């Protein structure tokens, strides 16, 4: 089966706000981690949320990937800094 392309935009299907830092984490608290179902995908995956106040996060929120600088892009998970609101 060939790989299928998906969009870099999608919808939050669930989320959690973390107020206690996980051991070894460099992400400042509080932060939000969401399950995001990308457009064209059937299964959501987890990633960080950013660029919006925590009290504006909700299930159904449309989000888009915020990518690293072009010179840093690689075929890895780390090429997405976080997901922010689709505007």
C-alpha distances in whole Angstrom, upper triangle without the diagonal:
4,7,9,13,15,19,22,24,24,26,28,27,29,31,34,37,38,41,42,40,38,39,38,37,38,37,40,41,41,37,34,31,28,25,24,21,20,20,16,15,16,17,20,21,24,26,30,31,34,36,38,40,39,41,39,36,35,32,30,31,29,28,27,26,29,28,30,32,30,31,30,26,23,20,21,22,25,25,26,29,29,28,31,33,31,34
4,6,10,13,17,19,21,22,25,26,26,29,31,33,36,37,40,41,39,37,38,37,35,36,35,39,39,39,36,33,30,27,24,23,20,18,18,15,14,16,17,19,20,23,25,28,30,32,34,36,39,38,40,38,34,34,31,29,30,28,26,25,23,26,25,27,28,26,28,27,23,21,17,19,20,23,22,23,27,27,26,29,30,29,32
4,7,10,13,15,18,18,21,23,23,26,27,30,32,33,37,37,36,33,35,34,32,32,32,35,36,36,32,29,26,24,21,19,17,15,15,12,12,14,14,16,17,20,21,24,26,28,30,32,35,34,36,34,31,30,28,26,27,24,23,21,20,23,21,23,25,23,25,24,20,18,14,15,16,20,19,19,23,23,23,26,27,25,28
4,7,10,13,15,16,18,21,21,24,26,29,31,32,36,37,35,34,35,34,32,33,31,34,35,35,31,28,25,22,20,17,14,12,12,9,9,11,13,15,16,19,20,23,24,27,28,30,33,32,34,32,29,28,25,24,24,21,20,19,18,21,20,23,25,23,25,24,20,18,15,16,17,20,19,19,22,22,21,23,24,23,26
4,7,10,12,13,17,19,20,23,24,27,30,31,34,36,34,32,34,33,31,31,29,32,33,33,29,26,23,21,19,16,13,10,10,8,9,12,13,14,15,18,18,21,22,24,25,27,30,30,32,29,26,26,24,22,22,19,17,15,15,18,17,20,21,20,22,21,17,16,14,15,15,18,16,16,20,19,18,20,21,19,22
4,7,9,9,13,15,17,19,21,24,26,28,31,33,32,30,32,31,29,29,27,30,30,30,26,23,20,18,16,12,10,7,6,5,6,10,11,12,12,15,16,18,19,21,22,24,27,26,28,26,23,22,20,18,18,15,14,12,12,15,15,18,21,20,22,21,17,17,14,15,14,17,15,14,18,17,15,17,18,16,19
4,5,7,11,14,16,19,20,23,25,27,30,32,31,30,32,31,28,28,26,28,29,28,24,21,19,17,15,12,10,6,5,6,8,12,13,12,13,15,15,17,17,18,19,21,24,24,26,23,21,20,19,16,16,12,11,9,9,13,13,17,19,18,21,20,17,17,15,16,15,17,15,13,16,15,13,14,15,12,15
4,7,10,13,15,18,18,21,22,24,27,29,28,27,29,28,25,24,22,25,25,25,21,19,17,15,14,10,10,7,7,10,10,14,14,12,12,13,12,14,14,15,16,18,21,21,23,21,18,19,18,16,14,11,9,6,5,9,10,13,15,15,19,17,14,15,14,14,12,14,12,9,12,11,9,11,12,10,13
4,7,10,13,15,16,19,21,23,26,28,27,27,30,29,26,25,22,24,25,24,20,17,16,13,13,9,8,6,6,9,10,13,14,12,12,13,12,14,13,14,15,16,19,19,21,18,16,16,15,12,11,7,6,4,6,10,12,16,18,18,22,20,17,18,17,17,15,16,14,12,14,12,8,9,9,8,11
4,7,9,12,14,17,19,22,25,27,27,26,29,29,26,26,23,25,24,23,19,16,14,11,10,6,5,4,5,9,9,11,11,9,11,12,12,13,12,14,16,16,18,18,19,16,14,13,11,9,8,6,5,6,9,12,15,18,21,22,25,23,20,21,19,19,16,18,17,14,15,13,9,10,10,9,12
4,6,9,11,15,17,20,23,25,25,25,28,29,25,25,22,24,23,21,18,14,13,10,8,6,5,6,8,11,11,12,11,9,11,12,12,13,12,14,15,15,17,16,17,14,11,10,8,6,6,5,6,9,11,14,17,21,23,25,28,26,23,24,22,21,18,20,19,16,17,13,10,11,10,9,13
4,6,7,11,13,16,19,22,22,22,25,26,23,23,20,21,20,18,15,11,10,6,6,5,7,9,11,14,13,13,12,8,10,10,10,11,10,13,14,13,15,13,14,12,9,7,5,5,5,7,7,10,12,15,18,21,24,26,28,26,24,24,23,21,18,19,19,16,16,13,10,11,10,11,15
4,7,11,14,17,20,23,23,23,26,27,24,25,22,23,22,20,17,13,11,7,6,6,7,10,12,14,13,12,10,7,10,10,12,13,12,16,18,17,18,15,16,14,11,9,5,6,8,10,11,14,15,18,21,24,27,29,31,29,27,27,25,23,19,21,22,18,19,16,13,14,14,15,18
4,7,11,13,17,19,20,19,23,24,21,23,20,21,19,17,14,10,9,6,5,8,10,13,16,18,16,15,12,9,10,9,11,12,12,15,17,16,16,13,14,13,10,8,6,8,10,12,13,15,17,19,22,24,28,30,32,29,27,27,26,23,20,21,22,19,19,15,14,15,15,17,20
4,7,10,13,15,16,16,20,21,18,19,16,17,15,13,10,7,6,4,6,9,12,15,18,20,18,17,15,11,11,9,10,9,9,12,15,14,14,10,12,12,8,8,7,10,10,13,13,15,16,18,20,23,26,28,30,28,26,26,25,23,19,20,21,18,17,13,12,13,14,16,20
4,6,10,12,13,13,17,19,16,18,14,15,12,10,8,6,6,6,9,12,15,18,21,24,21,21,18,15,13,10,11,10,10,13,16,14,13,10,11,13,9,10,11,14,14,16,15,18,18,19,22,24,27,30,31,28,27,28,27,24,20,20,22,19,18,15,14,15,16,19,22
4,6,9,11,12,16,17,15,16,12,12,9,7,6,4,7,9,12,15,18,20,24,26,24,24,21,18,16,13,12,10,10,11,14,13,11,8,10,12,9,11,13,16,15,17,16,19,19,19,22,23,27,29,31,28,28,28,28,25,21,21,22,19,17,14,14,15,16,20,22
4,6,7,9,12,14,11,13,10,10,7,5,5,6,8,11,14,17,20,23,26,28,26,26,23,19,17,14,13,11,11,13,16,15,13,10,13,15,13,15,16,20,18,21,19,21,20,20,22,23,27,30,31,27,27,28,28,24,21,20,22,20,17,15,16,17,19,22,25
4,6,9,12,14,12,13,11,9,5,4,7,9,11,14,18,20,24,26,29,32,30,30,27,23,21,17,16,14,14,15,17,16,14,11,13,16,15,17,19,22,21,23,22,24,23,23,25,25,28,32,33,29,30,30,31,27,24,23,25,22,20,18,19,19,21,25,27
4,6,9,12,10,12,11,9,7,7,9,11,13,16,19,22,26,28,31,34,31,31,28,24,22,18,17,15,16,17,20,19,17,15,17,20,18,20,22,25,24,26,24,26,25,24,26,26,29,32,33,30,30,30,31,27,24,23,25,23,21,19,21,22,24,27,30
4,6,8,7,9,8,7,6,8,9,12,12,16,19,22,25,27,31,33,31,31,27,24,21,17,16,14,15,16,19,19,18,16,19,21,19,22,23,26,25,26,24,25,23,23,24,23,26,30,30,26,27,27,28,24,21,20,23,21,18,17,20,21,24,27,29
4,6,5,9,9,10,9,11,11,13,12,16,18,21,24,26,30,32,29,29,26,22,19,16,15,14,16,17,21,21,20,18,21,23,21,23,24,26,25,27,24,25,23,23,24,23,26,29,29,26,26,26,26,22,19,18,22,20,18,17,20,22,25,28,30
4,6,9,11,12,12,14,14,16,16,19,21,24,27,29,33,34,32,32,28,25,22,18,18,16,19,20,24,24,24,22,25,27,24,26,27,30,29,30,27,28,26,25,25,24,27,30,30,26,27,27,27,23,20,19,23,22,20,20,23,25,28,31,33
4,7,9,11,12,15,15,17,16,20,22,24,27,28,32,34,31,32,28,25,22,19,17,16,19,20,23,24,24,22,26,27,25,27,28,31,29,30,27,27,24,23,23,22,25,27,27,23,24,24,24,21,19,17,20,20,18,18,22,24,27,30,33
4,6,8,10,12,11,13,13,17,19,21,24,25,29,31,29,29,26,23,19,16,14,12,15,16,19,20,20,19,22,24,22,24,25,27,26,26,23,23,21,20,20,19,22,25,25,21,22,22,23,19,16,15,18,17,15,15,18,20,23,26,29
4,6,9,12,11,14,14,18,20,22,25,26,29,31,29,31,27,24,21,17,15,12,15,15,17,19,19,18,22,23,22,24,26,28,26,26,23,22,20,18,18,17,19,22,22,19,20,21,22,19,16,14,16,16,13,14,17,19,22,25,27
4,6,9,8,10,11,15,18,19,23,23,27,29,27,28,25,22,19,15,12,10,11,11,14,15,16,15,18,19,18,21,22,24,22,23,20,19,17,16,17,16,19,22,22,19,20,21,22,19,16,14,16,14,11,11,14,16,19,22,24
4,6,7,10,12,16,19,21,25,26,29,32,30,31,28,24,21,18,15,12,12,12,14,15,14,13,17,18,17,21,23,25,22,23,21,21,20,18,19,18,21,25,25,22,23,24,26,22,20,17,19,17,14,13,16,17,19,23,25
3,5,9,11,15,18,20,24,25,29,31,30,30,27,24,21,17,15,12,12,12,14,14,13,11,14,16,16,18,21,23,21,23,21,22,21,19,21,21,24,27,28,25,26,27,28,24,21,19,21,19,16,15,16,17,19,23,25
4,7,10,13,17,19,23,24,27,30,29,29,26,23,20,17,15,11,11,11,13,12,10,8,11,14,13,16,18,21,19,21,19,21,20,19,21,22,25,28,29,26,27,28,28,25,22,20,22,19,16,14,16,16,18,21,23
4,7,10,14,15,19,21,24,27,25,26,23,19,17,13,11,8,7,8,11,10,10,8,11,13,11,14,16,18,16,18,16,17,16,16,18,19,22,25,26,24,24,25,25,22,18,17,19,16,13,11,12,12,15,18,20
4,6,10,12,16,17,21,23,22,22,19,16,14,10,9,6,5,7,11,10,10,7,10,11,8,11,12,15,13,15,13,15,15,15,17,19,22,25,27,24,23,24,24,21,17,17,18,15,13,10,10,11,13,16,19
4,7,9,13,15,18,21,19,19,16,12,10,7,6,4,6,9,13,13,13,10,13,13,10,12,12,14,13,14,13,14,13,14,17,18,22,24,26,23,22,22,21,18,15,15,17,13,12,9,10,11,14,16,20
4,6,10,12,15,18,16,16,13,9,8,5,6,6,7,10,14,13,14,12,14,13,9,10,9,11,10,12,10,12,12,14,17,19,23,25,27,24,22,22,21,19,15,16,17,14,13,10,9,11,12,15,18
4,7,10,13,15,12,12,9,6,5,4,7,9,10,13,17,16,17,15,17,16,12,11,9,11,11,12,11,13,13,16,18,20,24,25,27,25,23,22,21,18,15,16,17,14,15,12,11,13,14,16,19
4,6,9,12,10,10,8,5,5,6,7,10,10,13,16,16,17,16,18,16,12,12,10,10,9,9,8,10,10,14,16,19,22,23,26,23,21,21,19,17,14,16,16,13,14,11,9,11,12,13,17
4,7,8,6,7,6,4,7,9,11,13,13,16,19,19,21,19,20,18,15,14,11,10,11,10,10,11,12,15,17,20,24,24,27,25,22,22,19,18,15,18,18,15,17,14,12,14,14,14,17
4,6,5,8,8,7,8,11,11,14,14,16,18,19,21,21,22,20,17,16,14,12,12,10,9,9,10,14,15,18,21,21,24,22,19,19,17,16,14,17,16,13,16,13,11,13,13,12,16
4,6,8,10,10,12,15,15,17,17,19,20,21,23,23,24,21,19,17,15,13,13,10,10,10,12,15,17,20,23,23,26,24,21,21,19,19,17,20,18,16,18,16,13,15,14,12,16
4,7,9,11,13,16,17,20,20,22,24,24,27,26,28,25,22,21,18,16,16,14,14,13,14,18,19,22,25,24,27,26,22,22,19,19,18,21,20,18,21,19,17,18,18,16,19
4,6,7,10,13,15,18,19,22,23,24,26,25,27,24,21,20,17,15,16,14,14,14,15,18,19,22,25,25,27,25,22,21,18,18,16,20,19,17,20,18,16,18,19,17,21
4,7,10,14,16,19,20,23,25,25,27,26,27,25,21,20,16,15,17,16,16,17,17,21,22,25,28,28,31,28,25,24,21,20,18,22,22,20,22,20,18,20,20,20,23
4,7,10,13,17,18,21,24,24,26,24,25,24,20,18,15,15,16,16,16,16,17,20,21,24,27,27,30,27,24,23,20,18,16,19,20,18,20,18,17,19,20,20,23
4,7,10,13,14,18,20,20,22,20,22,20,17,15,13,13,14,13,13,14,14,17,19,21,25,25,28,25,22,22,19,17,14,17,18,15,17,15,13,16,17,17,21
4,7,10,12,16,19,20,21,19,21,20,17,16,14,15,15,14,13,13,13,15,17,19,22,23,25,22,20,19,17,14,11,14,15,13,15,12,12,15,17,17,21
4,7,10,13,17,17,19,17,19,18,15,15,14,15,14,15,13,13,12,14,16,18,21,23,25,21,20,19,17,14,11,13,14,12,13,10,10,13,15,17,21
4,7,10,13,15,16,15,18,17,14,15,14,15,14,14,11,11,10,11,13,14,18,20,22,19,17,17,16,13,9,10,12,9,9,7,7,11,13,15,19
4,7,10,12,13,12,15,15,12,14,14,16,14,14,11,11,10,10,12,14,17,20,21,18,18,18,18,15,11,11,12,9,8,5,6,9,12,15,18
4,7,8,10,9,12,11,9,11,12,14,11,11,9,10,9,10,12,14,18,20,22,20,19,20,20,18,14,14,14,11,9,5,5,6,9,12,14
4,6,8,9,12,11,10,13,15,16,12,13,10,10,10,9,12,13,16,19,21,19,19,21,21,19,16,15,15,11,9,6,6,5,8,11,13
4,7,9,12,10,11,14,16,17,13,13,10,11,11,9,13,14,16,19,22,20,20,22,23,22,19,17,17,13,11,9,8,5,7,10,11
4,6,8,7,8,11,14,15,11,12,11,12,13,12,16,18,20,23,26,24,24,26,26,24,21,20,20,16,14,11,10,7,7,11,11
4,5,6,7,11,14,16,13,14,13,16,17,16,19,21,23,26,29,27,27,29,29,27,24,23,23,19,17,14,13,10,10,14,15
4,5,6,9,12,14,12,15,14,16,17,17,20,22,25,28,30,28,27,29,29,27,23,22,23,19,17,14,13,11,12,15,17
4,6,8,12,14,12,15,15,18,20,20,23,25,28,31,33,31,31,32,32,30,26,26,26,23,20,17,16,14,13,16,17
4,6,10,11,9,12,12,15,17,18,21,24,26,29,32,30,29,31,31,28,25,25,25,21,19,16,14,11,10,13,14
4,7,9,7,10,10,13,15,16,20,22,25,28,30,28,27,28,28,26,22,22,23,19,17,14,11,10,9,12,14
4,6,6,9,11,14,17,18,22,25,28,30,33,30,29,30,29,27,24,24,24,21,20,16,13,12,11,13,15
4,6,9,11,14,17,19,22,25,29,30,33,31,29,30,28,26,23,24,24,21,20,17,14,14,12,14,16
4,6,9,13,16,18,22,25,28,29,32,30,28,29,28,26,23,24,24,20,21,17,14,13,11,12,14
4,6,10,13,15,19,22,25,26,30,28,26,27,26,25,21,22,22,18,18,14,11,10,7,8,11
4,7,11,13,16,20,22,24,27,25,23,25,24,23,20,21,20,16,17,13,10,9,6,5,9
4,7,9,13,16,19,20,23,22,20,21,21,19,17,17,16,12,13,10,6,5,4,5,8
4,6,9,13,16,17,20,18,16,18,18,17,15,15,13,10,11,9,5,6,6,5,9
4,6,10,12,14,17,15,13,14,14,13,11,11,9,6,8,6,4,6,9,9,12
4,7,10,12,14,13,12,14,15,14,12,11,9,6,6,5,6,7,10,10,12
4,7,8,11,9,8,10,12,11,10,9,6,5,6,7,9,10,13,13,15
4,6,8,6,6,9,12,11,11,8,5,6,6,9,11,13,16,17,18
4,5,5,7,10,13,14,14,11,8,10,10,13,15,16,19,19,20
4,5,5,9,12,13,14,13,9,11,12,15,17,18,21,20,21
4,6,9,12,14,15,13,10,13,14,17,19,21,24,24,25
4,6,10,10,12,9,7,10,11,15,17,19,22,23,24
4,7,8,10,8,5,9,11,14,16,18,21,21,23
4,5,8,8,6,10,12,15,17,20,23,23,25
4,7,8,7,10,13,15,17,20,23,23,25
4,5,6,8,11,13,15,19,22,22,25
4,5,6,9,10,12,16,19,20,23
4,5,7,9,12,15,19,20,23
4,6,9,11,14,18,18,20
4,5,8,11,14,15,17
4,7,10,13,15,17
4,7,10,12,15
4,7,9,12
4,6,9
4,6
4
